Amino acid sequence: MSKSSWGYLLLLAALVAAPFVGAYPVFMMKLLCFALFASAFNLLLGYTGLLSFGHAAFLGGSAYVAGHAMKVWGFTPEVGLVMGTATGALLGWLFGLLAIRRQGIYFAMITLALAQMVFFVALQAKFTGGEDGLQGVPRGSLFGVLSLADDLTMYFVTLAIVVLAFVLIVRTIHSPFGQVLKGIKENEPRAISLGYDTHRFKLLAFVLSAALAGLAGSLKTLVLGFATLTDVHWTASGGVILMTLVGGLGTLSGPLVGAAVVILLENKIGEMGHGLAGLTGIEWFNTLGESVTMVTGLIFVVCVLAFRRGIMGEIIAVLQRAKKT
């Protein structure tokens, strides 16, 4: 068994033990959802070379559909998750058809524009709840048997789903399909000269990434019980880029670490700001707590300057150099 496999097993063991050593299950579930979201985005950017500024559309659009299906239509959680994932895949297919033949900044801007259209639909549509969001989504029972009302039960179901999705990503990357995607990222003209239909491969990668992002959004709605405009806002697309770059672009473990760093920072900085405001009476600290994105943006700049490959990218590079010597 390779060292990376042992590392993933240790991480899985830590996640299994987390609720029993004081970790808050709901917070851990939120972190897992964003880790899946970042891993789905990394599949597109890190291994295919396509920078999408519209992934919030898949996260938020699927969150609304899954939440509406479970709350209004009374579907069970597994059906809601499937519908949300299918929504992500469908949106990915539509986005891909319009954007996939463009490259670089043109591709990024088209995905951003399309995502903004989804945002305005979510803002205006009645079934989304508008600015109030979709509230009170029930967790229900998995397959009509296993109640998800208990946070601990919900945590292990979430963990199982995220692990299976991550295994799918790993299998995809190491498959012949994944090798073609890497070839397209490195040298698309050469891949074309070898007879590959690169547009078809990129579209498939885009749909798969969107579907997994949709699963992350649907799972987040099931866990938290609501979906809001924040999920479909452009800042969510920026957030997942931040997670991926900070953790390590093009590495399997990078998005997991990046998501953990960003979510933990957002949580702790907000708590620290409000806590200091209450302790000192200085209103500025409340502003700090509410301006989390500014602080995380500054940290992102520092990380990019100090760790060009991201946290895990730098660690992997150091280990490889040590192995050669």
C-alpha positions as CSV (number, residue, x, y, z in Angstrom):
1,M,0.0,0.0,0.0
2,S,1.4,3.4,-1.0
3,K,2.1,6.2,1.5
4,S,-0.8,8.3,0.1
5,S,-3.2,5.4,0.7
6,W,-2.1,5.3,4.3
7,G,-2.6,9.0,4.6
8,Y,-6.1,8.8,3.3
9,L,-6.9,5.9,5.7
10,L,-5.5,8.0,8.6
11,L,-7.7,10.9,7.5
12,L,-10.7,8.7,7.3
13,A,-10.0,7.3,10.8
14,A,-9.7,10.9,12.1
15,L,-13.0,11.8,10.5
16,V,-14.8,8.8,12.0
17,A,-13.4,9.6,15.4
18,A,-14.0,13.4,15.2
19,P,-17.6,13.5,16.7
20,F,-16.4,11.4,19.6
21,V,-13.5,13.8,20.5
22,G,-15.5,17.0,20.7
23,A,-15.9,18.0,17.0
24,Y,-19.4,19.6,16.3
25,P,-21.1,17.2,13.8
26,V,-23.0,19.9,11.9
27,F,-19.8,22.0,11.4
28,M,-17.9,18.9,10.3
29,M,-20.7,18.0,7.8
30,K,-20.5,21.5,6.4
31,L,-16.8,21.1,6.0
32,L,-17.2,17.8,4.2
33,C,-19.7,19.3,1.8
34,F,-17.3,22.1,0.9
35,A,-14.4,19.6,0.6
36,L,-16.5,17.7,-2.0
37,F,-17.3,20.9,-3.8
38,A,-13.6,21.9,-3.9
39,S,-12.6,18.4,-5.1
40,A,-15.2,18.6,-7.9
41,F,-13.9,22.0,-9.0
42,N,-10.3,20.7,-8.9
43,L,-11.3,17.9,-11.2
44,L,-12.1,20.5,-13.8
45,L,-9.3,23.1,-13.2
46,G,-6.6,21.0,-11.8
47,Y,-6.8,18.1,-14.2
48,T,-8.5,19.5,-17.3
49,G,-7.3,23.1,-17.2
50,L,-10.7,24.7,-17.4
51,L,-11.2,27.7,-15.0
52,S,-14.9,28.0,-14.3
53,F,-16.2,31.1,-12.5
54,G,-19.8,29.6,-12.4
55,H,-19.6,26.6,-10.1
56,A,-21.9,28.3,-7.6
57,A,-24.7,27.8,-10.1
58,F,-24.3,24.0,-9.7
59,L,-23.9,24.1,-5.9
60,G,-26.8,26.5,-5.4
61,G,-29.1,25.4,-8.2
62,S,-28.9,21.8,-7.0
63,A,-29.4,22.9,-3.4
64,Y,-32.7,24.6,-4.3
65,V,-34.0,21.7,-6.3
66,A,-33.1,19.1,-3.8
67,G,-34.5,21.2,-0.9
68,H,-37.8,21.8,-2.8
69,A,-38.1,18.1,-3.7
70,M,-37.8,17.1,-0.1
71,K,-39.8,19.9,1.5
72,V,-42.7,20.5,-0.9
73,W,-42.9,17.3,-2.9
74,G,-42.2,15.1,0.1
75,F,-39.5,13.0,-1.5
76,T,-37.1,10.9,0.6
77,P,-33.5,12.2,1.1
78,E,-31.9,9.7,-1.4
79,V,-34.3,10.8,-4.1
80,G,-33.7,14.5,-3.3
81,L,-29.9,14.0,-3.5
82,V,-30.3,12.2,-6.8
83,M,-32.5,15.0,-8.2
84,G,-30.0,17.6,-7.0
85,T,-27.1,15.8,-8.5
86,A,-29.0,15.4,-11.8
87,T,-29.8,19.1,-11.7
88,G,-26.1,19.9,-11.4
89,A,-25.3,17.5,-14.3
90,L,-28.0,19.1,-16.5
91,L,-26.8,22.7,-15.7
92,G,-23.2,21.5,-16.4
93,W,-24.3,20.1,-19.8
94,L,-26.0,23.3,-20.7
95,F,-23.2,25.5,-19.6
96,G,-20.7,23.2,-21.3
97,L,-22.5,23.4,-24.6
98,L,-22.2,27.1,-24.6
99,A,-18.8,27.6,-23.1
100,I,-16.6,24.6,-23.9
101,R,-15.4,25.7,-27.3
102,R,-13.9,28.8,-25.7
103,Q,-10.6,29.0,-23.7
104,G,-9.0,31.0,-21.0
105,I,-10.7,34.2,-19.9
106,Y,-13.5,33.8,-22.5
107,F,-14.5,30.4,-21.0
108,A,-14.3,31.8,-17.4
109,M,-16.5,34.9,-18.3
110,I,-19.1,32.8,-20.1
111,T,-19.5,30.5,-17.1
112,L,-19.7,33.6,-14.8
113,A,-22.4,35.2,-16.9
114,L,-24.4,32.0,-17.0
115,A,-24.1,31.6,-13.3
116,Q,-25.3,35.1,-12.7
117,M,-28.4,34.2,-14.8
118,V,-29.0,31.3,-12.4
119,F,-28.6,33.7,-9.5
120,F,-31.2,36.1,-10.7
121,V,-33.6,33.2,-11.4
122,A,-33.1,32.1,-7.8
123,L,-33.7,35.7,-6.6
124,Q,-37.0,36.0,-8.5
125,A,-38.5,32.5,-8.5
126,K,-41.2,31.7,-6.0
127,F,-40.1,28.2,-5.1
128,T,-36.6,29.4,-3.9
129,G,-38.1,31.8,-1.4
130,G,-36.2,34.8,-2.9
131,E,-34.1,36.7,-0.5
132,D,-35.4,34.6,2.4
133,G,-34.2,31.4,0.9
134,L,-35.7,28.0,1.1
135,Q,-36.1,27.2,4.8
136,G,-37.2,24.3,6.9
137,V,-36.1,21.4,4.7
138,P,-36.7,18.2,6.6
139,R,-34.0,15.5,6.8
140,G,-36.5,12.7,6.8
141,S,-35.5,9.0,6.7
142,L,-33.0,7.3,4.4
143,F,-34.8,4.7,2.3
144,G,-37.7,5.1,4.7
145,V,-35.8,3.2,7.4
146,L,-32.8,5.2,8.8
147,S,-33.9,8.5,10.5
148,L,-31.5,11.4,9.8
149,A,-32.9,13.6,12.6
150,D,-29.9,12.7,14.8
151,D,-26.8,14.7,14.0
152,L,-24.5,11.8,14.6
153,T,-26.4,9.5,12.2
154,M,-26.5,12.3,9.6
155,Y,-22.8,12.8,10.0
156,F,-21.9,9.3,9.2
157,V,-24.2,9.2,6.2
158,T,-22.6,12.4,5.0
159,L,-19.2,11.0,5.5
160,A,-20.0,7.9,3.5
161,I,-21.4,9.8,0.6
162,V,-18.4,12.2,0.5
163,V,-16.0,9.3,0.7
164,L,-17.7,7.5,-2.2
165,A,-17.7,10.6,-4.3
166,F,-14.0,11.2,-3.6
167,V,-13.3,7.6,-4.6
168,L,-15.1,8.2,-7.8
169,I,-12.9,11.3,-8.4
170,V,-9.8,9.3,-7.7
171,R,-10.9,6.5,-10.0
172,T,-11.7,9.0,-12.8
173,I,-8.3,10.7,-12.5
174,H,-6.4,7.5,-12.7
175,S,-8.5,6.0,-15.5
176,P,-7.7,6.3,-19.3
177,F,-10.3,9.0,-19.4
178,G,-8.4,10.9,-16.7
179,Q,-5.1,10.5,-18.5
180,V,-6.7,12.1,-21.7
181,L,-7.9,15.0,-19.6
182,K,-4.3,15.5,-18.3
183,G,-3.1,15.4,-21.8
184,I,-5.6,18.0,-22.9
185,K,-4.5,20.3,-20.0
186,E,-0.8,19.9,-20.9
187,N,-1.1,20.1,-24.7
188,E,-4.5,20.2,-26.3
189,P,-3.2,20.5,-30.0
190,R,-1.2,17.3,-29.4
191,A,-4.2,15.5,-28.0
192,I,-6.2,16.6,-31.1
193,S,-3.4,15.3,-33.4
194,L,-3.6,11.9,-31.7
195,G,-7.2,11.7,-32.7
196,Y,-9.0,12.6,-29.5
197,D,-12.2,14.7,-29.6
198,T,-11.1,17.1,-27.0
199,H,-14.4,19.1,-26.9
200,R,-16.3,15.9,-26.0
201,F,-13.8,15.0,-23.3
202,K,-13.9,18.5,-21.8
203,L,-17.7,18.5,-21.9
204,L,-17.8,15.2,-20.1
205,A,-15.4,16.5,-17.5
206,F,-17.5,19.6,-17.0
207,V,-20.7,17.6,-16.6
208,L,-19.0,15.3,-14.0
209,S,-17.6,18.2,-12.1
210,A,-21.0,20.0,-12.1
211,A,-22.8,16.8,-11.0
212,L,-20.4,16.3,-8.0
213,A,-20.8,20.0,-7.1
214,G,-24.6,19.5,-7.3
215,L,-24.3,16.6,-4.9
216,A,-22.3,18.8,-2.5
217,G,-25.0,21.5,-2.7
218,S,-27.8,19.0,-2.2
219,L,-26.1,17.3,0.7
220,K,-25.5,20.7,2.3
221,T,-29.2,21.6,2.1
222,L,-30.1,18.2,3.7
223,V,-27.6,18.8,6.5
224,L,-28.4,22.4,7.3
225,G,-32.1,22.4,6.4
226,F,-32.0,25.4,4.1
227,A,-30.7,26.8,0.8
228,T,-30.0,30.5,0.4
229,L,-28.8,33.0,-2.3
230,T,-25.3,32.7,-0.8
231,D,-25.1,29.2,-2.3
232,V,-25.7,30.5,-5.8
233,H,-23.9,33.8,-5.5
234,W,-20.6,34.5,-7.4
235,T,-18.7,34.7,-4.1
236,A,-19.3,30.9,-3.7
237,S,-17.5,30.4,-7.0
238,G,-14.7,32.6,-5.8
239,G,-14.6,30.7,-2.5
240,V,-14.1,27.3,-4.2
241,I,-11.3,28.7,-6.3
242,L,-9.7,30.0,-3.1
243,M,-10.0,26.6,-1.4
244,T,-8.5,24.8,-4.4
245,L,-5.5,27.2,-4.8
246,V,-4.7,27.4,-1.1
247,G,-4.8,23.6,-0.7
248,G,-2.9,22.8,-3.9
249,L,-4.2,22.8,-7.5
250,G,-3.9,19.5,-9.3
251,T,-3.5,17.4,-6.1
252,L,-6.1,15.0,-4.7
253,S,-5.6,16.1,-1.1
254,G,-5.2,19.8,-1.8
255,P,-8.9,20.7,-2.1
256,L,-9.6,18.8,1.1
257,V,-7.0,20.8,3.0
258,G,-7.9,24.0,1.3
259,A,-11.6,23.6,2.2
260,A,-10.7,22.8,5.8
261,V,-8.4,25.9,6.1
262,V,-10.9,28.3,4.6
263,I,-14.0,27.1,6.5
264,L,-12.1,27.0,9.8
265,L,-10.7,30.5,9.2
266,E,-14.1,31.9,8.3
267,N,-15.6,30.3,11.5
268,K,-12.8,31.3,13.9
269,I,-12.3,34.8,12.6
270,G,-16.0,35.5,12.9
271,E,-16.1,34.2,16.4
272,M,-12.9,36.0,17.4
273,G,-14.2,39.3,16.0
274,H,-17.5,39.2,17.9
275,G,-15.9,37.9,21.0
276,L,-13.3,40.7,21.1
277,A,-16.1,43.2,20.5
278,G,-18.0,41.9,23.5
279,L,-14.9,41.8,25.7
280,T,-13.5,45.2,24.8
281,G,-16.5,47.1,23.7
282,I,-14.7,48.2,20.6
283,E,-17.2,48.1,17.7
284,W,-14.4,47.7,15.1
285,F,-14.0,44.1,16.1
286,N,-17.6,43.4,15.1
287,T,-16.6,44.8,11.7
288,L,-13.7,42.4,11.6
289,G,-16.1,39.5,12.4
290,E,-18.4,40.6,9.6
291,S,-15.6,41.1,7.1
292,V,-14.3,37.6,7.1
293,T,-13.9,37.5,3.3
294,M,-11.4,40.4,3.5
295,V,-9.3,38.5,6.0
296,T,-9.4,35.3,4.0
297,G,-8.6,37.2,0.9
298,L,-5.5,38.6,2.5
299,I,-4.5,35.1,3.7
300,F,-5.0,33.9,0.2
301,V,-2.6,36.5,-1.2
302,V,0.0,35.5,1.5
303,C,-0.5,31.8,0.7
304,V,-0.1,32.3,-3.1
305,L,3.1,34.4,-2.6
306,A,4.6,32.0,0.0
307,F,3.3,28.7,-1.3
308,R,3.0,28.8,-5.1
309,R,1.9,25.2,-5.4
310,G,-0.6,25.5,-2.5
311,I,-0.1,23.8,0.9
312,M,-0.3,20.2,-0.2
313,G,1.5,21.0,-3.5
314,E,4.5,22.4,-1.5
315,I,4.5,19.4,0.9
316,I,4.4,16.9,-2.0
317,A,7.3,18.8,-3.8
318,V,9.4,18.7,-0.6
319,L,8.8,15.0,-0.1
320,Q,9.7,14.3,-3.8
321,R,12.9,16.2,-3.5
322,A,13.8,14.4,-0.2
323,K,13.1,11.1,-2.0
324,K,15.5,11.9,-4.8
325,T,18.2,12.8,-2.4
